[in-house]
Structure formats: structure tokens, C-alpha cells
């Protein structure tokens, strides 16, 4: 089946052919005809299956007839992250080559002035993140009363990131008579319950089992120690034929550390995470896409929406705590029928739990990488403390043997302790009698005798005991009238 058989016009079919696509994917084959019929869609497909084209292509076909008005977009696509919104916008521009349709992208980190200028001219397709769209609405720069088609992309990610209240508010600003396309990577009970608020009598399309991984991705698991993770990663980068790779970390602060470490070992790398400015994120992403830098260290903010042509490898420097994030991470490679390789580096007890949850979710074990060291992480980690303890014991035995005290008998040690205690008592008696030792420090250096200021109580004498009765010392604050 080709794209023209799905009901798309000749111009769209030609635009798709120009991009090198000849046959529609399962999600496209099942979704496009129903979107062209005006039906609401509740769709689910694993990442990398062409889900974006399944709604952008029929939208272009529908919007080809009509004209946009100033500040009144005709369609709206909501995405959870800037990267995913930018990815959708890029797809729309490629597919609409033979159509004169306008588009505006509203994301954070970009000048409001440029976005306002695009809205003032009128747009056929408005692609936005929920927060930035509400910013423009509250400023009176955009009205949503003319939206005919609403797309909610990556709804499960919206739910995880807490954007659903904003989405509900936005949907409340739309006309009730509209077509809604609701897409999610998974269709859990929470997602189905959420979809009831937005879609009406939808056509449910599910082309893959829940949280399944693509067969085009070869998965591998590497066990090491927590301190050996960087070395294990460098070893994989050297042994694998890495054309370009995304390396995922769980924490943003670890990303900069890992980038610095890789650069120190002559690996080219850039960072991508949510704390970077939008301009810095776009610059890093563009360098990676252009092939200037082969490695990109990213957080899960980039796990959705990244579509790098021919990405050869994905490395999980940290095992994701959420099993579904694993599916989305490794889904960055092996896209569009091409093969890819994914390596996960595990090191801690928590990682064992996370790996178990992942294997339970995907329904199969992750094979160990062909490295003998990776198969027995516990023995290696436990051997080091044992060897250190042996050295410590041996050292203590040598110390006792070499010490002059070792020749003493038990009685000799008792006599020494008696002599030491007697000397302590003698020094104590000298202190009580007002000897010059009071004016000396522990190191034997003399110090100036402390003098009391006028009206100040004298310093308390040295004493022993835990109670006022034992010490004979009354605190100064009790003596004040």
C-alpha cells in the first residue's frame, strides 16, 4: 500500500516520496483514513513508528481548503517538551512543501516578539507547549475559538510532567465542536480515563503491545561498579562502531560531569537538559544533528521527540528508575526500519531492581554484553574490601612485631600503666597548688594569664563532676541580681 491509497492528495504523496518514504507504517495506515473522515482518534504506538506523520499528513490535507485569520489558528498541536514541539514543526514544514500553509511554534526560551508577529499574520497550524500557549493567551495575543482540529501528543508524558491541568484549561477555551486526535505511547487505565475528557466516540488504534521495544534495536546490559561506570562507557565507545550516540543520565548535574570526563579522554560531546537556555539547547542539538559532535549527553527531557537520522547507538549511563522511560530512550535508535544498538550500564543494588522492572515490562531479559567482567559484578566489588582488610591485618601484625613494647610481659605493661596514672595524679596536684603549669599551653609554650575585666566574675576553677554539688561551681547568671 502506498500513501495515495490512504486518501492523501497527489501533492502530499509527492512530498512524502521526496523524503524517501514509500510505504506507510502501521500507525499511519490505520490512523490517516479515520482522520480524513473527521473521527476522533485515541492512538497508541511505540516510539519511532511514524506517529507524528499519522496526524500531520491528514491535517495538511484537511487544512488545504481554507484560510487562516489573524490571531485565530485553525488547528492546535500540544506537545509536552520544546524538543518534541520543534520536531513536530520540522515534520510539518517538510510535509507541506507543496502547500501554502502557515505555521507558528510557541515554545519557551524564544522571543515573544517573533512569536507574536507570526500569530498576527494568521496561522493554519499552531504548535505549542501548554505553558507558553497560556502565556500568549493571557496577554491577549491568541484566540482559540476557531480551532477545528486539536492534537494532544505524548499524553502520557503530559501526565507525568504535571501538564494536564494546563491542557484541561486550554481545551476549555476551544469550541466544543472540533476533531480531537489523542496520542500516547501507552494506553494505561489512567490515560484512557483522561482521554474521556477530550475525545468523543474515538476510534481506538493500538498497533503495538504496551511498552514493547522495536525488534530493530539490539539490547545489551553491562554490569560494573559505581566507580567504574565511566571507564565501562569509554570502553564501549572504543569497542563499538559508534557513528553517533545519545547517552542518557538520570540527573542533570551528572550530565556536565560526564561531558567533562569524555572531553578529557578525547571524545567529542555536548549536553542537553532542561536547565539549559533554549538557544543553547537548539545549538547543541543542531551540532549533534549536523555530525559536528558524535555524542550527546541528555536527560529524559530529550527522550521524547528526538529524531536523529541514522542514530547508531543509545547508552543508558544510568538505569532509568521508570521502566517505561527505558523504552522511550532506546527508541531513539532503530527507527524507520534501520538497525540500532542500545547498552545499559548497571552498577548498584537499586539498578538490580530497575533492571528487573524493565525486563518485566518488556517481557524478556536484557542479554549481558559479551564482556567477562560484566557477568560477575558482585565478586569484583566484594574482593576489593577483602583485600584491603587483609593488608590492614598484616600491617597491624608487622607493627606489633616491630614495636619495642612487644617484648614486654603482661606484668610490665601493668607497671607502666601504674606509673602513668601516678604521673597524672602528680601533675594534677601541681595544678591545684598553683604551679606555673597553669600558665603553659599543652605544647609547653607560655601564654598570657587571663585577666578579668572590671565588674566581670572570675573564671571558674578547673573541677571534676557532673552536678553543681560535685563541682562546687555556681553559674554566673545565678549570681546576678
C-alpha positions as CSV (number, residue, x, y, z in Angstrom):
1,X,0.0,0.0,0.0
2,X,1.2,3.5,-0.8
3,X,0.3,6.9,0.6
4,X,-2.1,7.8,-2.2
5,X,-4.2,4.8,-1.4
6,X,-4.8,6.2,2.1
7,X,-6.8,9.1,0.6
8,X,-4.0,11.7,0.5
9,X,-3.7,14.1,-2.4
10,X,-1.0,13.8,-5.1
11,X,0.9,16.8,-3.6
12,X,1.2,15.1,-0.2
13,X,2.2,11.8,-1.7
14,X,4.9,13.5,-3.7
15,X,6.2,15.3,-0.6
16,X,6.4,12.0,1.3
17,X,8.2,10.4,-1.7
18,X,10.7,13.2,-1.8
19,X,11.6,12.4,1.8
20,X,12.3,8.8,0.8
21,X,9.2,7.1,2.3
22,X,7.4,4.7,0.1
23,X,5.0,2.7,2.3
24,X,3.1,3.9,5.4
25,X,3.8,2.4,8.8
26,X,1.1,0.5,10.6
27,X,0.0,3.5,12.8
28,X,-0.1,5.7,9.6
29,X,-2.1,3.1,7.7
30,X,-4.7,2.8,10.4
31,X,-4.9,6.4,11.5
32,X,-4.9,8.5,8.3
33,X,-8.2,7.3,6.8
34,X,-10.1,7.9,10.0
35,X,-8.6,11.3,10.5
36,X,-9.6,12.2,6.9
37,X,-13.2,11.1,7.9
38,X,-13.3,13.6,10.7
39,X,-13.3,10.9,13.5
40,X,-11.7,11.5,16.9
41,X,-8.7,9.2,17.4
42,X,-7.3,7.5,20.5
43,X,-4.0,6.2,19.3
44,X,-1.1,4.3,20.8
45,X,2.2,3.3,19.2
46,X,5.7,2.7,20.3
47,X,8.2,5.4,19.7
48,X,9.9,5.6,16.2
49,X,6.9,4.2,14.3
50,X,5.9,7.4,12.4
51,X,3.2,8.6,14.8
52,X,3.9,12.2,14.0
53,X,3.2,11.8,10.3
54,X,0.0,9.9,11.1
55,X,-1.6,13.2,12.2
56,X,0.4,15.9,10.3
57,X,-0.3,14.4,6.9
58,X,-4.1,14.2,7.1
59,X,-4.1,17.7,8.9
60,X,-2.4,19.2,5.9
61,X,-5.0,17.6,3.6
62,X,-7.9,18.9,5.6
63,X,-6.4,22.4,6.1
64,X,-5.5,22.8,2.4
65,X,-9.0,24.2,1.9
66,X,-9.5,27.4,3.8
67,X,-7.6,30.4,5.1
68,X,-6.4,31.5,8.5
69,X,-7.3,34.7,10.2
70,X,-5.1,36.9,12.4
71,X,-4.6,35.5,15.9
72,X,-7.2,32.7,15.2
73,X,-5.3,29.5,14.5
74,X,-7.2,26.8,12.6
75,X,-5.6,23.8,14.3
76,X,-3.6,23.3,17.5
77,X,-0.9,20.7,18.4
78,X,0.1,20.4,22.0
79,X,3.4,18.8,22.9
80,X,5.0,18.3,26.4
81,X,8.5,19.4,25.6
82,X,10.2,22.0,23.5
83,X,12.2,19.4,21.6
84,X,9.0,17.4,20.7
85,X,7.2,20.6,19.6
86,X,10.2,21.6,17.4
87,X,10.3,18.1,16.0
88,X,6.6,18.3,15.0
89,X,7.1,21.7,13.5
90,X,10.0,20.3,11.4
91,X,7.9,17.5,10.2
92,X,5.1,19.8,9.2
93,X,7.4,22.0,7.2
94,X,8.8,19.0,5.3
95,X,5.4,17.5,4.5
96,X,3.8,20.8,3.5
97,X,6.3,21.6,0.8
98,X,3.6,21.7,-2.0
99,X,1.0,23.5,0.2
100,X,0.8,27.2,1.2
101,X,0.1,26.7,4.8
102,X,1.4,28.9,7.6
103,X,2.7,27.5,10.9
104,X,3.8,29.0,14.3
105,X,5.8,27.4,17.0
106,X,5.2,28.6,20.6
107,X,7.9,27.3,23.0
108,X,9.7,28.8,25.9
109,X,13.1,30.3,25.7
110,X,12.3,32.2,22.4
111,X,11.4,35.8,22.0
112,X,7.7,36.7,22.4
113,X,8.0,39.4,19.7
114,X,8.8,36.9,16.9
115,X,6.0,34.6,18.0
116,X,3.5,37.5,18.2
117,X,4.5,38.6,14.7
118,X,3.7,35.1,13.4
119,X,0.3,35.0,15.2
120,X,-0.6,38.4,13.9
121,X,-0.3,37.2,10.3
122,X,-2.6,34.2,11.0
123,X,-1.6,30.6,11.2
124,X,-3.1,27.4,9.9
125,X,-1.2,25.2,12.4
126,X,-0.2,26.3,15.9
127,X,2.3,24.0,17.6
128,X,2.9,24.8,21.3
129,X,3.8,23.7,24.7
130,X,1.0,24.3,27.2
131,X,2.8,26.8,29.4
132,X,3.9,29.2,26.5
133,X,0.5,28.9,24.9
134,X,-1.2,30.1,28.1
135,X,1.3,32.9,28.4
136,X,0.2,34.2,24.9
137,X,-3.5,33.8,25.7
138,X,-3.3,35.7,28.9
139,X,-1.6,38.5,27.0
140,X,-4.4,38.6,24.5
141,X,-2.1,37.6,21.6
142,X,-4.0,34.5,20.5
143,X,-7.7,33.3,20.5
144,X,-8.6,29.6,20.3
145,X,-12.3,29.9,19.3
146,X,-11.6,29.0,15.6
147,X,-9.6,25.7,16.3
148,X,-11.1,22.9,14.2
149,X,-8.5,20.2,14.9
150,X,-6.8,19.6,18.3
151,X,-3.9,17.2,18.6
152,X,-2.6,16.1,22.1
153,X,0.7,14.3,21.5
154,X,2.5,12.2,24.1
155,X,-0.4,12.4,26.6
156,X,1.3,10.0,29.0
157,X,4.3,12.3,29.2
158,X,2.0,15.2,29.8
159,X,0.5,13.3,32.7
160,X,3.9,12.5,34.1
161,X,5.1,16.1,33.9
162,X,2.0,17.5,35.5
163,X,0.7,19.4,32.5
164,X,-2.8,18.0,32.5
165,X,-4.3,21.0,34.4
166,X,-2.9,23.3,31.8
167,X,-4.2,21.1,29.0
168,X,-7.7,21.0,30.5
169,X,-7.7,24.8,30.8
170,X,-6.7,25.1,27.1
171,X,-9.3,22.6,26.0
172,X,-11.9,24.7,27.8
173,X,-11.0,27.6,25.6
174,X,-11.7,25.6,22.4
175,X,-15.0,25.3,20.6
176,X,-16.9,22.1,21.6
177,X,-17.4,21.1,18.0
178,X,-13.9,20.0,16.9
179,X,-11.9,17.0,15.9
180,X,-9.5,15.7,18.6
181,X,-6.6,13.4,18.0
182,X,-5.2,12.0,21.3
183,X,-1.9,10.1,21.1
184,X,0.0,8.3,23.8
185,X,2.9,5.9,23.9
186,X,0.8,3.7,26.2
187,X,-2.9,3.3,26.8
188,X,-3.0,2.7,30.6
189,X,-6.2,2.9,32.6
190,X,-5.2,6.5,33.7
191,X,-4.7,7.5,30.1
192,X,-8.0,6.1,29.0
193,X,-9.8,7.8,31.8
194,X,-8.0,11.0,30.9
195,X,-8.9,10.7,27.2
196,X,-12.6,10.6,28.1
197,X,-12.4,14.4,28.9
198,X,-11.1,15.3,25.5
199,X,-12.4,12.8,22.8
200,X,-15.9,11.9,21.8
201,X,-16.6,8.3,20.5
202,X,-13.0,7.9,19.3
203,X,-11.6,5.3,17.0
204,X,-9.1,3.3,19.2
205,X,-5.9,2.5,17.3
206,X,-3.2,0.4,19.0
207,X,-0.6,-1.0,16.7
208,X,1.9,-2.4,19.3
209,X,1.7,-4.2,22.6
210,X,2.1,-1.9,25.7
211,X,5.7,-0.8,26.3
212,X,7.2,-3.1,23.7
213,X,10.6,-2.4,22.2
214,X,11.4,-2.4,18.5
215,X,12.9,-5.6,17.0
216,X,15.4,-3.4,15.2
217,X,17.2,-2.5,18.4
218,X,19.8,-4.9,19.8
219,X,19.7,-4.5,23.6
220,X,22.7,-5.2,25.9
221,X,23.3,-5.0,29.7
222,X,26.7,-4.2,31.2
223,X,27.4,-4.7,35.0
224,X,30.2,-2.8,36.7
225,X,30.9,-1.0,39.9
226,X,29.6,2.5,40.6
227,X,33.1,4.0,40.3
228,X,33.8,2.0,37.1
229,X,30.8,3.3,35.1
230,X,32.8,6.0,33.2
231,X,35.5,3.5,32.3
232,X,32.9,1.0,31.2
233,X,31.3,3.6,29.0
234,X,34.6,4.7,27.4
235,X,35.4,1.0,26.8
236,X,32.1,0.6,24.9
237,X,32.6,3.7,22.9
238,X,36.0,2.5,21.8
239,X,34.9,-1.1,21.1
240,X,31.7,-0.3,19.3
241,X,31.4,1.2,15.8
242,X,29.7,4.3,17.1
243,X,28.6,6.7,14.3
244,X,26.6,8.9,16.7
245,X,25.1,8.2,20.1
246,X,22.8,9.6,22.8
247,X,23.9,8.9,26.3
248,X,21.2,9.2,29.0
249,X,21.8,10.3,32.6
250,X,19.1,10.3,35.3
251,X,20.4,13.6,37.0
252,X,21.1,16.9,35.3
253,X,24.2,17.5,37.5
254,X,25.8,14.3,36.3
255,X,25.5,15.4,32.6
256,X,28.1,18.2,32.9
257,X,30.4,15.9,34.8
258,X,30.2,13.2,32.2
259,X,30.7,15.7,29.3
260,X,33.8,17.0,31.0
261,X,35.1,13.5,31.6
262,X,34.5,12.4,28.0
263,X,36.2,15.5,26.6
264,X,39.2,14.9,28.9
265,X,39.6,11.5,27.1
266,X,39.3,13.0,23.6
267,X,35.6,12.2,23.0
268,X,33.5,15.0,21.4
269,X,30.3,15.5,23.4
270,X,27.6,18.1,24.0
271,X,25.0,18.3,26.8
272,X,21.2,18.6,26.5
273,X,19.0,19.1,29.6
274,X,16.1,21.2,30.9
275,X,18.3,23.8,32.7
276,X,19.9,25.0,29.5
277,X,18.6,28.0,27.7
278,X,16.5,27.3,24.6
279,X,19.2,28.8,22.4
280,X,21.9,26.6,24.0
281,X,19.7,23.5,23.6
282,X,19.0,24.2,20.0
283,X,22.6,24.9,19.3
284,X,23.7,21.7,20.9
285,X,21.1,19.7,19.1
286,X,22.0,21.2,15.7
287,X,25.7,20.4,16.2
288,X,24.8,16.8,17.0
289,X,22.4,16.5,14.0
290,X,25.0,18.0,11.7
291,X,27.6,15.5,12.8
292,X,30.0,18.1,14.3
293,X,29.8,16.2,17.6
294,X,29.2,12.5,17.7
295,X,28.0,12.2,21.3
296,X,25.1,13.9,23.1
297,X,24.6,13.5,26.9
298,X,21.0,14.1,27.6
299,X,18.4,13.8,30.4
300,X,14.9,12.3,29.9
301,X,13.6,15.7,28.7
302,X,15.2,14.7,25.4
303,X,13.9,11.1,25.4
304,X,10.7,12.1,23.7
305,X,10.7,13.8,20.3
306,X,14.3,13.3,19.4
307,X,14.5,12.0,15.8
308,X,18.1,11.8,14.7
309,X,18.6,10.3,11.3
310,X,20.6,7.1,11.5
311,X,21.4,7.2,15.2
312,X,23.6,4.1,15.7
313,X,23.7,3.8,19.5
314,X,22.0,4.6,22.7
315,X,23.8,4.3,26.0
316,X,22.0,4.4,29.4
317,X,24.7,5.6,31.7
318,X,22.1,5.4,34.5
319,X,19.4,2.8,34.5
320,X,16.1,4.7,34.4
321,X,14.0,4.4,37.5
322,X,10.8,4.4,35.4
323,X,10.7,1.2,33.3
324,X,8.7,3.0,30.5
325,X,11.5,5.6,30.1
326,X,13.8,2.7,29.1
327,X,11.5,2.0,26.1
328,X,11.5,5.7,25.0
329,X,15.2,6.0,25.5
330,X,16.3,3.1,23.3
331,X,13.6,4.0,20.8
332,X,15.8,6.9,19.7
333,X,17.7,4.3,17.6
334,X,16.5,1.6,15.3
335,X,13.9,4.0,13.7
336,X,12.3,3.8,10.3
337,X,13.3,0.2,9.9
338,X,17.0,0.8,10.5
339,X,19.0,-1.3,13.0
340,X,20.4,0.2,16.2
341,X,22.2,-0.9,19.4
342,X,21.4,0.0,23.0
343,X,23.6,-0.5,26.0
344,X,22.6,-0.1,29.7
345,X,25.2,0.3,32.4
346,X,24.1,-1.0,35.8
347,X,26.2,-0.9,39.0
348,X,24.1,-0.7,42.2
349,X,21.6,-2.7,44.2
350,X,18.9,-0.2,43.1
351,X,19.9,-0.9,39.5
352,X,19.1,-4.6,40.0
353,X,15.5,-3.6,40.9
354,X,15.2,-1.2,38.0
355,X,16.5,-3.8,35.5
356,X,14.1,-6.3,36.9
357,X,11.2,-3.9,36.4
358,X,12.3,-3.2,32.8
359,X,12.6,-6.8,31.9
360,X,9.2,-7.5,33.4
361,X,7.7,-4.6,31.4
362,X,9.2,-5.6,28.0
363,X,8.6,-9.3,28.7
364,X,12.1,-10.5,28.1
365,X,15.6,-10.4,29.7
366,X,18.2,-8.0,28.6
367,X,21.2,-10.1,27.4
368,X,24.5,-9.4,29.0
369,X,27.2,-7.8,26.8
370,X,30.0,-10.1,25.7
371,X,32.4,-8.9,28.4
372,X,33.5,-11.4,31.1
373,X,33.9,-8.6,33.6
374,X,30.2,-7.7,33.2
375,X,29.0,-11.1,34.3
376,X,30.2,-11.0,37.9
377,X,30.0,-7.5,39.3
378,X,29.5,-8.7,42.9
379,X,32.6,-10.7,43.1
380,X,34.8,-7.9,41.8
381,X,33.3,-5.3,44.2
382,X,33.5,-7.6,47.2
383,X,37.0,-8.7,46.5
384,X,38.5,-5.2,46.9
385,X,37.3,-4.6,50.5
386,X,38.5,-8.1,51.4
387,X,42.0,-7.5,50.1
388,X,42.2,-4.1,51.9
389,X,41.2,-5.8,55.2
390,X,43.9,-8.4,54.7
391,X,46.5,-5.8,54.1
392,X,45.3,-3.9,57.2
393,X,45.6,-7.1,59.4
394,X,49.1,-7.8,58.0
395,X,50.2,-4.3,58.6
396,X,49.0,-4.4,62.2
397,X,50.9,-7.7,62.8
398,X,54.1,-6.1,61.5
399,X,53.6,-3.1,63.7
400,X,53.2,-5.2,66.8
401,X,56.3,-7.3,65.9
402,X,58.5,-4.2,65.3
403,X,57.3,-2.3,68.3
404,X,59.6,-2.3,71.4
405,X,56.5,-2.8,73.5
406,X,56.1,-6.3,72.1
407,X,58.9,-7.6,74.3
408,X,57.2,-6.6,77.5
409,X,55.4,-9.0,79.6
410,X,51.8,-8.5,80.9
411,X,53.2,-7.5,84.3
412,X,55.5,-5.0,82.6
413,X,52.5,-3.4,80.9
414,X,50.6,-3.2,84.2
415,X,53.6,-1.5,85.8
416,X,53.8,1.0,83.0
417,X,50.1,1.8,83.4
418,X,50.5,2.3,87.1
419,X,53.5,4.7,86.6
420,X,51.5,6.7,84.0
421,X,48.5,7.1,86.3
422,X,50.8,8.2,89.2
423,X,52.3,10.8,87.0
424,X,48.9,12.1,86.0
425,X,47.9,12.4,89.7
426,X,51.2,14.2,90.5
427,X,50.6,16.8,87.7
428,X,47.1,17.3,88.9
429,X,48.4,18.1,92.4
430,X,50.8,20.7,91.0
431,X,47.9,22.3,89.1
432,X,45.8,22.6,92.3
433,X,48.8,24.1,94.2
434,X,49.0,27.0,91.7
435,X,52.1,25.8,89.9
436,X,53.4,27.6,86.8
437,X,51.9,24.9,84.6
438,X,48.6,26.8,84.7
439,X,50.2,29.5,82.5
440,X,51.5,27.0,79.9
441,X,49.7,25.5,77.0
442,X,49.8,21.8,76.0
443,X,52.7,22.4,73.7
444,X,54.8,23.8,76.5
445,X,54.5,27.4,75.2
446,X,53.8,30.1,77.8
447,X,50.6,32.1,77.4
448,X,49.4,35.4,78.9
449,X,47.5,35.0,82.1
450,X,43.8,35.9,81.5
451,X,42.7,39.0,83.4
452,X,39.1,39.8,84.3
453,X,37.5,43.0,83.0
454,X,36.2,45.4,85.7
455,X,32.9,44.0,87.1
456,X,33.5,40.6,85.4
457,X,33.3,37.5,87.6
458,X,36.4,35.4,87.8
459,X,36.8,32.4,85.5
460,X,35.6,29.1,87.1
461,X,38.3,26.9,88.5
462,X,39.1,23.5,87.0
463,X,36.9,21.0,88.5
464,X,35.5,17.5,88.1
465,X,32.0,16.2,88.4
466,X,28.6,16.4,86.6
467,X,26.5,18.3,89.1
468,X,26.6,21.7,90.9
469,X,27.1,19.9,94.2
470,X,30.1,17.9,92.9
471,X,31.8,20.8,91.2
472,X,31.1,23.5,93.8
473,X,30.7,25.9,90.9
474,X,27.7,28.2,90.6
475,X,26.9,29.5,87.1
476,X,27.4,33.3,86.7
477,X,23.9,34.0,85.7
478,X,22.6,32.7,89.0
479,X,24.7,35.3,90.9
480,X,23.4,38.3,89.0
481,X,20.9,40.4,90.9
